[in-house]
Amino acid sequence: MTRSDSGEPIFEARGLEKRFGGIHATRDLSLQLTMGTVHALIGPNGAGKTTALAQLSGELRPDAGTVLHKGEDISRLSMAARSHRGIARSYQITATFEEFSVRDNLELAVQSRARRHFSLWRRAAGDPTLREPAERIMEQVGLQPFADRSAGALAHGQKRQLEIAMALATQPSVLLLDEPMAGMGRAECETIMALLEGLRPHHAILLVEHDMDVVFRLADEVSVLVGGSILASGDPETVRENPEVRAAYLEESY
């Protein structure tokens, strides 16, 4: 039985601290992710959410504290090394290869997971070990009709679907998602929410999101970050009714 099978956290932060000169960006930040759950991290602008994600993903090294994956200390591992362990991050600003097709983007993402290198992209594109996983992921996220369309020609919501698909191509168990609904209309949000609901059973998901309707529909647990510190954490209803949370954040979010 693995730690995640037993309900114990598959991914955990303990006491993360990060300073930038006189700015204390994160203060004793601790949270846990378990398989099959969505943990939302919310807070006002400037609360430290992006800095927290950067430390969890390996993009930024904390000044103090520990990041664990399956019980192992990975605090010193790079972002690439964490990706190969099954920890994937998406960004608030969509990061795709705009001139490449949806299929090509996904094949590149599959290739990065396989740690394989090709002298020419044309040769890589014809490799069935890349094509077949890419096709499966396109079907999973609903992008198969747009397989040959360039990423730059996709609608905004479809680009976010592609970015999540590229994260899935690395075969992650942990997904760190930075505002996947940013800039979307309601119909696009519904599509992404349905996608995340489908991913939930097989992943541990940390969701940074400003849309409180999305948060309270999807999250199993919510942590509120204010001034770099966790103000409150618990199930959505408990957090929603917390007077300190309402005063610090929620009342201005509705």
Rosetta silent file (secondary structure, phi, psi, omega in degrees, C-alpha in Angstrom):
SEQUENCE: MTRSDSGEPIFEARGLEKRFGGIHATRDLSLQLTMGTVHALIGPNGAGKTTALAQLSGELRPDAGTVLHKGEDISRLSMAARSHRGIARSYQITATFEEFSVRDNLELAVQSRARRHFSLWRRAAGDPTLREPAERIMEQVGLQPFADRSAGALAHGQKRQLEIAMALATQPSVLLLDEPMAGMGRAECETIMALLEGLRPHHAILLVEHDMDVVFRLADEVSVLVGGSILASGDPETVRENPEVRAAYLEESY
SCORE:     score description
SCORE:     0.000 S_00000001
   1 L     0.000  131.419  177.220    0.000    0.000    0.000 S_00000001
   2 L   -85.736  168.804  177.538    1.350    3.441   -0.922 S_00000001
   3 L   -58.448  -39.458 -179.074    1.006    6.542    1.191 S_00000001
   4 L   -70.069  -36.446  178.301   -1.681    7.824   -1.160 S_00000001
   5 L   -61.714  -32.641 -177.126   -3.612    4.522   -1.081 S_00000001
   6 L   -85.768    3.140 -178.933   -3.805    4.774    2.711 S_00000001
   7 L    87.380   -0.668  177.125   -5.201    8.304    2.584 S_00000001
   8 L   -80.453  159.568 -175.933   -1.907    9.852    3.653 S_00000001
   9 L   -64.604  138.637  172.712   -0.552   12.812    1.673 S_00000001
  10 L   -88.351  -23.190 -177.190    1.218   12.111   -1.582 S_00000001
  11 E  -143.082  136.080 -171.637    2.557   15.690   -1.656 S_00000001
  12 E  -151.449  141.962  170.435    3.238   17.972    1.280 S_00000001
  13 E  -116.066  136.202  179.561    4.785   21.312    2.194 S_00000001
  14 E  -128.775  112.576  170.460    6.026   21.928    5.715 S_00000001
  15 E    62.224   40.673 -178.756    6.930   25.357    7.003 S_00000001
  16 E   -69.881  133.244  177.457    7.948   26.984    3.720 S_00000001
  17 E  -127.027  137.165  174.933    9.576   30.391    4.104 S_00000001
  18 E  -147.812  127.302  177.239   10.596   32.775    1.347 S_00000001
  19 E  -118.555  145.024  169.653   11.914   36.338    1.559 S_00000001
  20 E  -123.947   94.257 -173.686   12.736   38.829   -1.158 S_00000001
  21 L    62.747 -122.118  179.852   14.729   41.492    0.642 S_00000001
  22 L   -87.225    0.314 -178.892   12.353   42.969    3.198 S_00000001
  23 E   -94.158  124.420  178.145    9.299   41.215    1.755 S_00000001
  24 E   -95.187   93.205 -170.041    8.230   38.024    3.529 S_00000001
  25 E   -74.350  -40.134  172.157    6.482   36.278    0.626 S_00000001
  26 E  -131.869  141.873 -176.365    5.627   33.018    2.409 S_00000001
  27 E  -130.237  110.892  175.498    5.558   32.442    6.154 S_00000001
  28 E    48.706   47.835 -176.035    5.479   28.953    7.658 S_00000001
  29 E   -80.101  121.347  178.648    3.417   27.692    4.727 S_00000001
  30 E  -133.808  135.428  173.541    2.190   24.120    5.208 S_00000001
  31 E  -159.060  163.039 -177.955   -0.351   22.121    3.209 S_00000001
  32 E  -132.457  144.039  174.304   -1.059   18.554    2.125 S_00000001
  33 E  -121.005  135.703  175.977   -2.415   16.968   -1.052 S_00000001
  34 L  -120.758  154.063 -179.450   -3.948   13.502   -1.197 S_00000001
  35 L   -62.422  142.428  177.076   -4.877   11.416   -4.225 S_00000001
  36 L    81.603   12.649 -177.599   -8.414   11.826   -5.476 S_00000001
  37 E  -132.095  157.013  172.553   -8.889   15.297   -4.014 S_00000001
  38 E  -113.155  122.617  178.090   -8.830   18.941   -5.080 S_00000001
  39 E  -111.357  114.692 -178.773   -7.176   21.341   -2.625 S_00000001
  40 E   -92.205  135.744  174.257   -7.863   24.992   -3.483 S_00000001
  41 E  -113.161  114.220 -176.201   -5.432   27.733   -2.471 S_00000001
  42 E  -122.398  167.148  178.310   -7.138   31.120   -2.476 S_00000001
  43 L   161.147  161.927 -179.235   -6.294   34.613   -1.316 S_00000001
  44 L   -66.993  166.278  175.531   -6.219   38.255   -2.375 S_00000001
  45 L   -57.108  137.204 -179.266   -3.764   39.594   -4.935 S_00000001
  46 L    83.875    6.692 -177.294   -0.282   39.755   -3.439 S_00000001
  47 L   -74.761  -19.577 -178.824   -1.025   37.035   -0.878 S_00000001
  48 L   110.082   12.607 -175.828    1.893   34.880   -2.073 S_00000001
  49 H   -64.112  -45.660 -178.843    0.038   32.239   -4.097 S_00000001
  50 H   -66.080  -38.880  177.011    2.354   32.376   -7.121 S_00000001
  51 H   -64.251  -38.916  177.991    5.438   32.299   -4.881 S_00000001
  52 H   -62.956  -46.749  179.012    3.989   29.294   -3.074 S_00000001
  53 H   -60.792  -39.913 -179.776    3.390   27.457   -6.370 S_00000001
  54 H   -62.281  -37.320  178.009    6.909   28.260   -7.530 S_00000001
  55 H   -72.483  -37.003  179.958    8.342   26.654   -4.396 S_00000001
  56 H   -68.951  -35.348 -176.753    6.104   23.601   -4.681 S_00000001
  57 H   -83.879  -14.879 -177.615    6.984   23.046   -8.348 S_00000001
  58 L    95.377    0.790  177.764   10.742   23.517   -7.887 S_00000001
  59 L   -69.134  -28.850 -176.932   10.901   26.743   -9.878 S_00000001
  60 L  -136.375  131.726 -179.606   11.962   28.579   -6.713 S_00000001
  61 L   -87.947  129.583  178.690   13.882   27.197   -3.762 S_00000001
  62 L   -69.474  154.985  175.188   12.496   28.091   -0.312 S_00000001
  63 L   -74.584  -28.346  178.247   14.711   29.736    2.289 S_00000001
  64 E  -155.723  162.692 -179.940   13.440   27.253    4.854 S_00000001
  65 E   101.404  177.478 -171.426   10.980   24.385    5.091 S_00000001
  66 E  -136.501  140.875  170.979   10.489   21.091    3.323 S_00000001
  67 E  -114.905  128.764 -178.366    8.618   19.759    0.280 S_00000001
  68 E  -121.387  142.624  173.922    7.845   16.031    0.310 S_00000001
  69 E  -128.835  120.557 -175.972    6.585   13.673   -2.402 S_00000001
  70 L    52.718   37.689  176.624    5.511   10.196   -1.320 S_00000001
  71 L    83.575   -4.818 -178.771    7.275   10.857    1.966 S_00000001
  72 E   -99.950  139.902  178.691   10.618   11.756    0.373 S_00000001
  73 E   -72.986  115.753  179.328   12.256   15.149    0.771 S_00000001
  74 L  -116.276   19.954 -173.147   12.415   16.749   -2.695 S_00000001
  75 L   -57.368  -30.788 -176.443   13.139   20.299   -1.517 S_00000001
  76 L   -97.791    0.484 -179.950   16.388   20.505   -3.470 S_00000001
  77 L   -77.445  144.425  177.687   15.128   18.898   -6.675 S_00000001
  78 L   -70.926  170.887  176.861   14.773   21.058   -9.786 S_00000001
  79 H   -61.675  -41.934  179.476   11.494   21.650  -11.574 S_00000001
  80 H   -63.592  -42.057 -179.816   12.512   19.156  -14.292 S_00000001
  81 H   -65.571  -37.207  177.651   13.402   16.502  -11.726 S_00000001
  82 H   -68.457  -36.670  177.019   10.048   16.980   -9.985 S_00000001
  83 H   -60.150  -42.620  179.976    8.268   16.685  -13.316 S_00000001
  84 H   -69.692  -17.602  174.186    9.908   13.311  -13.908 S_00000001
  85 H   -86.230   -7.980  177.762    8.680   12.243  -10.468 S_00000001
  86 L   105.635   26.866  178.586    5.103   13.049  -11.481 S_00000001
  87 E  -117.544  114.257 -175.309    4.608   16.660  -10.361 S_00000001
  88 E  -119.603  141.131  179.049    3.265   18.937  -13.101 S_00000001
  89 E  -121.396  138.675  167.730    2.504   22.648  -13.027 S_00000001
  90 E  -107.921  159.804 -174.592    0.383   24.777  -15.330 S_00000001
  91 L  -111.580  158.073  178.519    0.746   28.553  -15.479 S_00000001
  92 L   -63.183  -36.852  175.281   -1.682   31.456  -15.250 S_00000001
  93 L   -97.707  123.199 -174.090   -0.449   32.585  -18.679 S_00000001
  94 L   -58.114  131.645 -178.849   -0.841   29.780  -21.194 S_00000001
  95 L  -119.212   94.824  176.891    2.511   28.303  -22.243 S_00000001
  96 L  -134.044  168.652  173.853    2.280   26.393  -25.524 S_00000001
  97 L   -88.409   98.730 -168.330    4.180   26.322  -28.816 S_00000001
  98 L   -61.017  -34.425 -176.119    1.806   28.582  -30.721 S_00000001
  99 L   -81.142  -14.237  179.979    3.065   27.741  -34.231 S_00000001
 100 L   -89.073  156.607  176.715    2.814   23.964  -33.668 S_00000001
 101 E   -71.815  166.464  175.087   -0.371   21.953  -33.962 S_00000001
 102 H   -55.777  -46.068 -179.797   -2.208   20.600  -30.934 S_00000001
 103 H   -60.943  -44.988 -179.183   -0.869   17.137  -31.789 S_00000001
 104 H   -62.134  -41.673  177.609    2.708   18.408  -32.119 S_00000001
 105 H   -58.074  -43.802 -177.800    2.511   20.179  -28.756 S_00000001
 106 H   -71.310  -36.364  177.557    1.365   16.992  -27.086 S_00000001
 107 H   -65.365  -36.826  175.582    3.974   14.836  -28.785 S_00000001
 108 H   -63.275  -40.795  179.406    6.669   17.208  -27.533 S_00000001
 109 H   -65.950  -40.168  176.425    5.267   16.906  -24.017 S_00000001
 110 H   -63.479  -41.764  179.826    5.246   13.098  -24.264 S_00000001
 111 H   -60.755  -39.275 -179.333    8.814   13.196  -25.570 S_00000001
 112 H   -63.939  -34.964  178.189    9.939   15.282  -22.582 S_00000001
 113 H   -68.686  -37.618 -177.149    8.589   12.636  -20.225 S_00000001
 114 H   -76.871   -9.513 -177.943   10.368    9.858  -22.109 S_00000001
 115 L    57.022   35.252  179.790   13.680   11.761  -21.931 S_00000001
 116 L  -105.257  150.781 -176.942   14.221   10.938  -25.596 S_00000001
 117 L  -127.016  144.620 -179.746   15.911   13.237  -28.078 S_00000001
 118 L  -129.410  142.405 -178.876   15.564   13.533  -31.826 S_00000001
 119 L   -73.857  -26.735  178.904   17.833   15.349  -34.253 S_00000001
 120 L  -134.252  137.806  178.337   14.860   16.527  -36.311 S_00000001
 121 H   -61.145  -33.882 -178.147   11.298   17.303  -35.203 S_00000001
 122 H   -58.498  -41.600  179.773    9.991   15.651  -38.397 S_00000001
 123 H   -67.494  -38.648  179.408   11.389   12.295  -37.316 S_00000001
 124 H   -63.915  -39.216 -175.935    9.954   12.682  -33.816 S_00000001
 125 H   -64.448  -23.751 -179.518    6.505   13.472  -35.179 S_00000001
 126 L   -91.715    3.353 -175.330    6.318   10.130  -36.965 S_00000001
 127 L   -82.902  120.044 -178.220    7.182    8.042  -33.925 S_00000001
 128 H   -64.577  -23.353  178.363    4.183    5.926  -32.753 S_00000001
 129 H   -70.348  -16.856  173.454    5.508    5.949  -29.180 S_00000001
 130 H   -97.928  -41.187 -175.214    4.784    9.678  -29.201 S_00000001
 131 H   -64.496  -44.386 -174.065    1.733    9.722  -31.452 S_00000001
 132 H   -65.935  -47.025  175.794   -0.347    7.141  -29.581 S_00000001
 133 H   -62.084  -37.689  179.249   -0.141    8.715  -26.103 S_00000001
 134 H   -61.586  -41.710  179.126   -0.803   12.139  -27.636 S_00000001
 135 H   -63.708  -40.987  179.764   -3.952   10.824  -29.338 S_00000001
 136 H   -63.172  -41.572 -177.851   -5.212    9.303  -26.076 S_00000001
 137 H   -70.178  -39.613  176.779   -4.712   12.552  -24.182 S_00000001
 138 H   -57.618  -42.092  178.408   -6.399   14.619  -26.899 S_00000001
 139 H   -65.846  -40.481 -178.584   -9.443   12.369  -26.604 S_00000001
 140 H   -60.764  -40.663 -175.620   -9.359   12.575  -22.811 S_00000001
 141 H   -97.066   -1.319  176.201   -9.456   16.385  -22.753 S_00000001
 142 L    83.935   24.639 -178.409  -11.761   16.821  -25.756 S_00000001
 143 L  -105.549    5.359 -176.568   -9.246   18.320  -28.200 S_00000001
 144 H   -58.232  -36.793  178.316   -9.250   15.595  -30.863 S_00000001
 145 H   -63.912  -15.858 -176.310  -11.320   17.673  -33.315 S_00000001
 146 H  -112.363   21.484 -172.813   -8.558   20.311  -33.207 S_00000001
 147 L   -56.115  -37.884 -175.330   -5.580   17.957  -33.520 S_00000001
 148 L   -98.754    4.091  178.304   -4.190   19.617  -36.644 S_00000001
 149 L   -83.436  141.734  177.509   -5.009   23.198  -35.670 S_00000001
 150 E   -67.638  147.242 -179.550   -2.120   25.380  -34.533 S_00000001
 151 H   -58.935  -35.350 -179.473   -2.134   26.207  -30.837 S_00000001
 152 H   -65.955  -19.827 -178.804   -2.123   29.908  -31.700 S_00000001
 153 H   -93.098   -1.495 -179.828   -5.443   29.539  -33.541 S_00000001
 154 L   -75.977  152.628  170.336   -7.279   27.980  -30.584 S_00000001
 155 L   -66.834  161.637 -175.208   -9.842   29.839  -28.520 S_00000001
 156 H   -56.122  -47.386 -178.986   -8.673   30.890  -25.055 S_00000001
 157 H   -63.843  -36.059  177.701  -10.449   28.060  -23.252 S_00000001
 158 H   -67.542  -33.443  175.826   -9.095   25.502  -25.704 S_00000001
 159 H   -64.191  -37.850  177.614   -5.569   26.773  -25.061 S_00000001
 160 H   -68.096  -36.825  173.862   -6.079   26.124  -21.359 S_00000001
 161 H   -60.247  -42.139  179.894   -7.305   22.621  -22.194 S_00000001
 162 H   -64.757  -40.514 -179.996   -4.149   22.107  -24.235 S_00000001
 163 H   -64.076  -41.225  175.995   -1.937   23.293  -21.405 S_00000001
 164 H   -64.465  -40.102  177.927   -3.587   20.844  -19.004 S_00000001
 165 H   -60.711  -40.189  178.942   -3.237   18.138  -21.667 S_00000001
 166 H   -65.735  -36.002  174.744    0.495   18.884  -21.944 S_00000001
 167 H   -64.548  -41.506  179.882    0.799   18.530  -18.189 S_00000001
 168 H   -64.909  -28.448 -179.693   -1.038   15.180  -18.388 S_00000001
 169 L   -64.205  -19.451  177.366    1.406   14.001  -21.069 S_00000001
 170 L   -85.945    5.424  177.557    4.124   13.910  -18.394 S_00000001
 171 L    57.780   54.029 -176.965    2.063   11.255  -16.539 S_00000001
 172 L   -81.974  155.373  166.557    1.728   13.215  -13.289 S_00000001
 173 L  -101.509  -23.710 -178.607    0.155   12.119  -10.049 S_00000001
 174 E  -118.376  127.236  177.380    0.240   15.703   -8.716 S_00000001
 175 E  -115.834  123.522  176.337   -1.188   18.662  -10.660 S_00000001
 176 E  -108.188  106.261 -170.533   -0.387   22.232   -9.573 S_00000001
 177 E  -111.291  120.411 -177.150   -2.810   24.466  -11.497 S_00000001
 178 E   -99.897   99.868  177.538   -2.399   28.245  -11.520 S_00000001
 179 L    47.858   61.204 -179.151   -5.757   29.895  -12.277 S_00000001
 180 L   -64.691  -16.600 -179.595   -6.857   27.563  -15.093 S_00000001
 181 L   -96.546    2.987 -174.065  -10.126   29.531  -15.461 S_00000001
 182 L   -57.557  129.094  175.711   -8.466   32.954  -15.856 S_00000001
 183 L    77.173   10.398 -176.163  -10.065   35.042  -18.606 S_00000001
 184 L   -95.868  151.708  167.866  -12.761   32.490  -19.435 S_00000001
 185 L   -80.632  173.483 -174.319  -16.448   32.883  -20.047 S_00000001
 186 H   -62.914  -40.511 -178.671  -18.920   30.717  -18.161 S_00000001
 187 H   -64.108  -41.378  178.258  -19.231   28.064  -20.883 S_00000001
 188 H   -65.243  -39.887  177.065  -15.441   27.660  -21.064 S_00000001
 189 H   -59.818  -41.538  179.988  -15.273   27.428  -17.261 S_00000001
 190 H   -61.991  -38.147  179.004  -17.848   24.654  -17.290 S_00000001
 191 H   -63.799  -46.386 -178.864  -15.719   22.698  -19.793 S_00000001
 192 H   -68.109  -38.476  177.819  -12.576   22.996  -17.654 S_00000001
 193 H   -62.242  -41.737  177.684  -14.475   22.137  -14.465 S_00000001
 194 H   -62.527  -39.074  177.580  -15.832   18.983  -16.098 S_00000001
 195 H   -62.667  -45.324 -179.083  -12.280   18.104  -17.168 S_00000001
 196 H   -67.103  -35.779  175.504  -10.930   18.584  -13.647 S_00000001
 197 H   -60.663  -39.538  178.443  -13.757   16.510  -12.179 S_00000001
 198 H   -68.957  -30.026 -179.606  -12.731   13.705  -14.522 S_00000001
 199 H   -80.669  -24.992 -172.853   -9.076   14.023  -13.500 S_00000001
 200 H   -50.314  -46.587 -173.627   -9.770   14.117   -9.766 S_00000001
 201 H   -61.390  -23.209 -172.604   -9.942   10.337   -9.077 S_00000001
 202 H  -114.035   10.054 -177.385   -6.440    9.688  -10.412 S_00000001
 203 L  -143.026  160.347  165.123   -4.592   12.801   -9.268 S_00000001
 204 E  -104.142  122.365 -171.634   -3.888   15.052   -6.328 S_00000001
 205 E  -117.814  127.113  168.330   -4.764   18.564   -7.503 S_00000001
 206 E  -104.164  121.840 -174.386   -3.756   21.918   -6.049 S_00000001
 207 E  -115.765  112.298  170.278   -5.959   24.596   -7.583 S_00000001
 208 E   -93.364  121.432 -171.606   -5.079   28.289   -7.323 S_00000001
 209 L  -155.445  140.528  177.512   -8.203   30.133   -8.446 S_00000001
 210 L   -92.374  -22.874 -176.892   -9.944   33.507   -7.996 S_00000001
 211 L   -78.026  106.451 -174.652  -13.396   32.369   -9.130 S_00000001
 212 H   -69.456  -27.884  174.734  -15.091   31.430   -5.877 S_00000001
 213 H   -62.544  -42.072  177.298  -17.958   29.647   -7.617 S_00000001
 214 H   -63.807  -47.570 -177.629  -15.381   27.333   -9.179 S_00000001
 215 H   -57.479  -50.201 -173.829  -13.528   26.876   -5.877 S_00000001
 216 H   -77.311  -13.625  172.373  -16.590   25.959   -3.849 S_00000001
 217 H   -84.651  -34.915 -172.262  -17.890   23.591   -6.539 S_00000001
 218 H   -97.784  -34.367 -165.337  -14.636   21.695   -7.054 S_00000001
 219 L   -77.038  139.666  168.663  -12.614   21.800   -3.859 S_00000001
 220 L   -88.066  -30.033  178.467  -12.565   19.137   -1.163 S_00000001
 221 E  -141.922  145.795 -179.740  -10.381   21.380    0.979 S_00000001
 222 E  -128.055  132.462  171.901   -9.662   25.110    0.863 S_00000001
 223 E  -117.693  136.193 -178.028   -6.681   26.982    2.285 S_00000001
 224 E  -107.916  120.905 -178.072   -6.736   30.773    2.485 S_00000001
 225 E  -103.901  124.818  178.069   -3.418   32.552    2.061 S_00000001
 226 E  -137.112  123.512  179.716   -3.095   36.109    3.360 S_00000001
 227 L    60.984   30.686  178.196    0.224   37.911    3.659 S_00000001
 228 L    84.192   -2.946 -178.556    2.114   34.726    2.872 S_00000001
 229 E  -117.810  150.368  174.306    0.521   32.772    5.741 S_00000001
 230 E   -76.390  114.273  179.014   -2.347   30.285    5.846 S_00000001
 231 E   -79.177  -38.723 -179.191   -5.186   32.112    7.613 S_00000001
 232 E  -158.833  153.975  177.894   -7.567   29.137    7.597 S_00000001
 233 E  -150.977  139.997  179.526   -7.873   25.688    6.068 S_00000001
 234 E   166.692 -166.837  178.395  -10.687   23.173    5.981 S_00000001
 235 L   -69.184  156.897 -172.355  -13.689   21.974    4.017 S_00000001
 236 H   -54.736  -42.516 -176.858  -15.296   24.604    1.756 S_00000001
 237 H   -66.935  -40.405  178.290  -18.318   25.309    3.939 S_00000001
 238 H   -62.277  -43.174  179.908  -16.241   25.755    7.090 S_00000001
 239 H   -67.663  -40.202 -179.650  -13.890   28.147    5.300 S_00000001
 240 H   -59.557  -36.701 -175.926  -16.785   30.040    3.706 S_00000001
 241 H   -90.702   -2.421 -179.399  -18.325   30.695    7.128 S_00000001
 242 L   -69.273  120.604 -175.652  -15.062   31.637    8.871 S_00000001
 243 H   -63.827  -33.988  178.379  -15.452   35.308    9.941 S_00000001
 244 H   -66.946  -39.325  178.677  -11.728   36.042    9.593 S_00000001
 245 H   -66.149  -44.194 -179.795  -11.726   34.673    6.049 S_00000001
 246 H   -61.954  -41.052 -179.393  -14.810   36.656    5.103 S_00000001
 247 H   -67.815  -37.704 -174.163  -13.287   39.840    6.488 S_00000001
 248 H   -83.905  -26.883 -169.675   -9.916   39.292    4.793 S_00000001
 249 H  -149.189  -53.367 -165.721  -11.012   37.993    1.421 S_00000001
 250 H   -63.883  -38.490 -175.627  -14.354   36.409    0.646 S_00000001
 251 H   -63.394  -29.111  178.113  -16.588   39.453    1.058 S_00000001
 252 H   -85.130   -5.842 -175.677  -14.590   41.318   -1.611 S_00000001
 253 H   -95.991   -9.318 -178.397  -14.684   38.290   -3.910 S_00000001
 254 L  -109.362    0.000    0.000  -18.451   38.118   -4.393 S_00000001
